[in-house]
Amino acid sequence: MRPLKKQNQSQSVSLPRARAAGTVRIISGKWRRTPLAVADFDGLRPTGDRIRETLFNWLNYLLGDYSEIEGLDMFAGSGALGFELASRGARGVTLLEKNRRVYEKLCLSRTKLRAENILDIRCADALTDVRSLNKKYDIIFIDPPFALNLHEKAIKLALSLLKENGFIYIESPKEWDAQILADLKLTVVRESETGAVAFRLVSPIQEEK
């Protein structure tokens, strides 16, 4: 993975809310503008176009090239984040989704795109099954159902799967207590918010040798 470029001061961006369930479109890459069907499931909240566009602008700057990147989406839901990463050229993306109906919808989208060699989709609980993956990732997405308060546990698990110089993306309620990031020795590389949602790209603090 490439070393980090010099980073500029983060600036908040005013963004619209995520679009309603039904479909979500891939923004860029080889599957650009392809709609993904979203399961009609209570609590499923796809990450909106503008938030994803901002996130991937950050990643474009920090990574430059996706061809060697391995990604993990711990709470896949609509698949918007994982499919977007794959569309932009990632070597491989693993998506975890514990709801069987939502998982099956993701598999149908993968088949539609003929992406079985890139997307590893598993019907699994991120908080109990993630350690069985036995690999490490350059970017890990954490966007769980907000009402379940799963962020802290998910971040701790993600750290055990993160490559050196890797990034964790966290989407949370704006009022979520981000003190846990400092407690876990994570630094905020980029952050922004829209409406009631905050989103951050974080990375472990590099200790001086």
C-alpha positions in Angstrom: 0.0 0.0 0.0 1.3 3.5 -0.8 2.5 5.8 2.0 0.1 8.6 2.9 0.4 11.9 1.1 0.6 15.1 3.1 -2.9 15.8 4.4 -4.8 19.0 4.4 -7.0 20.2 7.2 -10.5 18.5 7.0 -13.4 20.7 6.1 -17.1 20.0 6.7 -19.3 19.7 3.6 -23.0 20.2 3.5 -24.6 17.1 2.0 -28.1 15.9 1.3 -29.6 12.8 3.1 -29.3 9.3 1.6 -31.9 8.5 -0.9 -34.9 6.2 0.0 -34.7 2.5 -0.2 -35.4 0.8 -3.5 -32.2 1.2 -5.6 -28.9 2.8 -5.1 -26.5 3.6 -8.0 -22.8 3.0 -8.4 -21.2 6.4 -8.9 -17.9 5.7 -10.7 -15.7 3.0 -12.2 -16.4 0.1 -14.5 -20.0 -0.3 -13.2 -20.7 3.5 -13.2 -24.4 4.4 -13.0 -25.5 0.8 -12.5 -28.5 0.6 -10.1 -28.3 -1.9 -7.3 -31.6 -3.2 -6.0 -32.0 -2.6 -2.2 -34.0 -5.1 -0.1 -37.1 -3.6 1.6 -36.0 -4.2 5.1 -36.7 -2.1 8.2 -33.6 -0.2 9.3 -31.7 -0.6 6.1 -30.2 2.8 5.3 -28.1 3.0 2.1 -25.2 5.4 2.1 -26.2 8.2 -0.2 -24.5 9.3 -3.4 -23.0 12.5 -2.1 -21.6 10.9 1.0 -20.0 8.1 -1.1 -18.7 10.7 -3.5 -17.0 12.6 -0.7 -15.6 9.4 0.8 -14.1 8.1 -2.4 -12.7 11.6 -3.2 -10.8 11.2 0.1 -9.7 7.7 -0.8 -8.7 8.7 -4.3 -6.4 11.3 -2.8 -4.9 9.0 -0.1 -4.6 5.8 -2.2 -4.3 7.0 -5.7 -4.8 3.5 -7.2 -7.1 0.7 -6.1 -5.6 -2.2 -8.0 -3.8 -3.6 -4.9 -6.6 -2.7 -2.4 -8.5 -5.3 -0.4 -11.7 -4.0 1.3 -14.1 -5.3 3.9 -17.7 -4.0 4.5 -18.7 -5.3 7.9 -22.4 -4.3 7.6 -23.0 -4.6 3.9 -26.7 -3.7 3.8 -27.4 -2.2 0.3 -23.9 -3.0 -0.8 -23.3 0.6 -1.8 -19.9 0.9 -0.2 -18.5 -2.5 -1.1 -19.8 -2.5 -4.7 -18.5 1.1 -5.2 -15.0 0.0 -4.1 -15.0 -3.0 -6.4 -16.2 -0.8 -9.3 -13.3 1.5 -8.9 -10.8 -1.4 -9.4 -10.2 -3.0 -6.0 -8.4 -6.3 -6.0 -11.1 -7.8 -3.8 -14.0 -6.8 -1.5 -15.6 -8.9 1.3 -19.1 -8.0 2.3 -20.7 -9.4 5.5 -24.5 -9.3 5.9 -26.3 -11.4 8.5 -29.9 -10.9 7.2 -30.6 -13.7 4.8 -33.0 -11.7 2.6 -30.6 -8.8 2.3 -27.7 -11.2 1.6 -29.6 -12.8 -1.2 -30.3 -9.5 -2.8 -26.6 -8.7 -2.7 -25.8 -12.0 -4.4 -28.3 -11.2 -7.2 -26.5 -7.9 -7.8 -23.1 -9.6 -7.9 -24.4 -12.2 -10.4 -25.9 -9.3 -12.6 -22.4 -7.7 -12.7 -20.6 -11.1 -13.1 -18.4 -10.1 -10.2 -18.0 -13.4 -8.4 -14.2 -13.2 -8.7 -14.1 -9.8 -7.0 -16.9 -9.7 -4.5 -16.9 -12.3 -1.6 -20.4 -11.9 -0.1 -21.1 -13.9 3.1 -24.2 -14.3 5.2 -22.4 -13.7 8.5 -22.6 -11.6 11.7 -19.7 -9.1 11.7 -19.4 -9.2 15.4 -19.1 -13.0 15.8 -17.8 -14.3 12.5 -15.4 -11.6 11.4 -12.3 -13.3 13.0 -12.8 -16.3 10.7 -11.8 -14.2 7.7 -8.1 -14.8 8.4 -6.8 -11.9 6.3 -6.2 -8.2 6.6 -7.6 -5.3 4.7 -6.6 -1.9 3.4 -10.0 -0.3 4.0 -12.8 -1.4 6.3 -16.2 0.1 6.2 -18.3 0.3 9.4 -21.9 1.5 8.9 -24.1 -0.5 11.2 -27.8 0.1 12.1 -27.5 3.2 14.3 -30.1 2.0 16.8 -28.1 -1.0 17.8 -25.0 0.9 19.2 -22.5 -1.5 17.6 -19.8 1.0 16.6 -17.4 0.6 19.5 -17.3 -3.2 19.3 -17.1 -3.1 15.5 -14.1 -0.7 15.5 -12.2 -2.9 18.0 -12.7 -5.9 15.8 -11.8 -4.0 12.6 -8.5 -3.0 14.1 -7.4 -6.6 14.3 -8.1 -7.0 10.6 -6.5 -3.7 9.4 -3.3 -3.7 7.4 -0.5 -1.3 8.4 -1.4 2.2 7.0 -4.9 1.0 6.4 -8.1 3.1 6.9 -11.4 2.5 8.7 -14.5 4.4 7.5 -17.1 5.0 10.2 -20.7 6.3 9.6 -22.5 7.2 12.8 -25.2 9.4 14.3 -23.8 12.9 14.7 -24.2 12.7 18.5 -22.1 9.6 18.7 -19.3 10.0 21.2 -16.1 9.9 19.1 -13.9 9.8 22.2 -13.5 6.1 21.6 -11.4 6.9 18.6 -8.7 8.6 20.7 -9.0 5.8 23.3 -8.1 3.3 20.6 -5.3 5.4 19.3 -7.0 6.3 16.1 -6.5 9.6 14.3 -9.2 11.2 12.2 -7.8 11.7 8.7 -11.0 13.2 7.2 -14.5 13.9 8.6 -17.7 15.6 7.6 -21.4 15.5 8.5 -24.8 15.8 6.9 -28.1 16.1 8.7 -28.0 13.7 11.6 -25.1 11.7 10.2 -21.4 12.0 10.8 -18.8 10.2 8.7 -15.1 9.8 9.3 -12.1 8.2 7.8 -9.7 7.1 10.5 -6.3 5.4 10.8 -4.2 4.1 13.7 -1.7 6.6 15.1 1.7 5.6 13.9 4.1 5.3 16.9 7.6 6.6 16.4 10.2 3.9 16.2 
